[in-house]
Amino acid sequence: MAAAANIVINDGQGSPAAHTFVPARKDGMKVDYDERTTPHTPAGFYTIAISSTAPQSKSPVVRCKISLAMPLESYDSVTGLYSYPTTARFNIDVLVPTSATSAQRADVYAYLKNLMAHATVQSLIKDLDAPF
């Protein structure tokens, strides 16, 4: 198992900025990471959670879960306070058979990465343009 280390991800702005997610909590096989510089209050911390089941269990698959939550900040110019009324999020749930070879696991990863980079998926999320 890899040690929990910082995860740096660029945002989607015109001049992308790097955001560092730092390991913040561990609960069993799940590690939570916080990005604490973007929001104005702790309620707005962006969080990533990464977990997996143990490959030695009796299950025929290893379940890998990855999630990201981005509270959307709102500023009240009257009170001068920030709030986070909504959250954008994604959840990825990957089931990898314990019998999968290294090459097959590499394919699973490549399909996931390339699907997320595909123009159809980008248009769906960035432009709310669903395929028909």
C-alpha positions in Angstrom: 0.0 0.0 0.0 1.3 3.4 -0.9 1.8 6.0 1.8 -0.7 8.8 1.8 1.0 11.8 0.2 -0.2 15.2 -1.2 -2.2 15.1 -4.4 -1.8 18.1 -6.7 -4.5 18.7 -9.3 -4.8 21.7 -11.7 -8.2 23.4 -11.9 -10.0 24.2 -15.2 -9.5 27.9 -15.4 -8.0 29.7 -18.4 -4.7 29.9 -16.5 -4.8 26.7 -14.5 -3.7 26.9 -10.9 -2.4 23.9 -9.0 -4.4 22.8 -5.9 -2.7 20.7 -3.2 -4.9 18.2 -1.4 -3.2 17.2 1.9 -3.9 13.9 3.8 -6.2 15.0 6.7 -7.9 11.9 8.1 -7.6 8.1 7.9 -10.4 5.7 8.8 -9.5 2.1 8.1 -8.8 1.8 4.4 -10.1 5.3 3.6 -7.9 8.4 3.5 -9.5 11.9 3.3 -7.5 14.8 1.7 -8.3 18.5 2.2 -7.5 21.4 -0.1 -7.6 24.3 2.4 -6.4 27.3 0.4 -9.3 27.9 -2.1 -12.2 28.6 0.4 -12.5 31.4 2.8 -13.8 29.2 5.7 -13.3 25.5 6.7 -16.9 24.7 5.5 -15.6 25.2 2.0 -12.6 22.9 2.1 -12.5 20.8 -1.1 -12.1 17.1 -0.2 -11.0 13.9 -1.9 -11.6 10.5 -0.4 -9.8 7.4 -1.6 -10.4 3.9 -0.3 -10.1 0.3 -1.4 -11.0 -3.1 0.0 -8.3 -5.5 0.8 -7.3 -7.8 -2.0 -6.9 -10.6 0.5 -10.6 -10.6 1.4 -12.9 -13.4 0.2 -14.4 -11.1 -2.4 -13.6 -11.8 -6.1 -13.0 -8.0 -6.6 -11.1 -5.1 -5.1 -13.5 -2.1 -4.8 -11.6 1.2 -5.3 -13.6 4.3 -4.5 -12.5 7.9 -5.3 -14.6 10.9 -4.6 -14.2 14.7 -4.8 -16.4 17.3 -3.2 -16.2 21.0 -4.1 -18.4 23.2 -2.0 -19.4 26.2 -4.1 -18.7 29.4 -2.4 -21.2 32.3 -2.2 -20.4 35.8 -0.8 -23.0 37.9 0.9 -22.0 41.5 0.2 -24.4 42.8 2.9 -23.1 40.7 5.8 -19.6 40.1 4.4 -19.9 36.4 5.1 -19.2 33.4 2.9 -21.5 30.4 2.7 -21.4 27.1 0.8 -25.1 26.4 -0.2 -24.3 23.7 -2.9 -21.6 21.2 -3.6 -20.3 19.9 -6.9 -19.0 16.3 -6.6 -18.1 13.1 -8.4 -17.8 9.6 -7.3 -15.8 6.9 -9.1 -16.3 3.3 -8.1 -14.0 0.8 -9.8 -14.3 -3.0 -9.3 -11.1 -4.8 -10.2 -11.3 -8.6 -10.2 -8.6 -10.0 -8.0 -7.8 -12.4 -10.9 -6.9 -9.4 -13.2 -3.4 -9.4 -14.5 -1.2 -6.3 -14.3 -1.8 -5.6 -18.0 -5.6 -5.9 -17.5 -5.5 -3.5 -14.5 -3.5 -1.1 -16.7 -6.2 -1.3 -19.3 -8.9 -0.5 -16.7 -7.0 2.5 -15.6 -6.4 3.7 -19.2 -10.0 3.3 -20.2 -11.1 5.3 -17.1 -8.5 8.1 -17.7 -9.2 8.3 -21.5 -13.0 8.2 -21.0 -12.8 11.2 -18.6 -10.7 13.0 -21.1 -13.0 12.3 -24.1 -14.7 15.3 -25.7 -18.2 13.8 -25.1 -17.6 13.6 -21.3 -15.9 17.0 -21.2 -18.9 18.6 -23.1 -21.3 16.9 -20.8 -19.7 18.3 -17.6 -18.3 21.7 -18.8 -21.2 22.7 -21.1 -24.0 20.5 -19.8 -24.3 19.2 -23.3 -25.6 15.6 -23.0 -25.2 13.2 -25.9 -28.4 12.2 -27.7 
